[in-house]
């Protein structure tokens, strides 16, 4: 499961910027494969922090995680085109996202997902299912 979509990214940056960041073939169109790779890399980075405190995969994507994925994916797209200058506001958001990920791993930020520590596991044991009984041991 991905934490964000190309549509989420398109809501944050102009379509022409997305074309400029991904169009390796010069066809003046967004390369969806490059966007998907940027999202996958962002999600992998997020998972490395989330997995410290939560079981993966998450049952649902909290809004905070979606926003983090969008910011990191856009940063990855700019890394794909190092000659294009990343806006300062985006640099600041990416820095804040990484700081939030650190806090998440340290338990200082909680996600709106079920807490794995609160999950109760039960084991069904029937003590009448003995393997050895007095009758079964008579031959030994």
Order of alpha helices (4+ residues) and beta strands (2+ residues): alpha-alpha-alpha-alpha-alpha-alpha
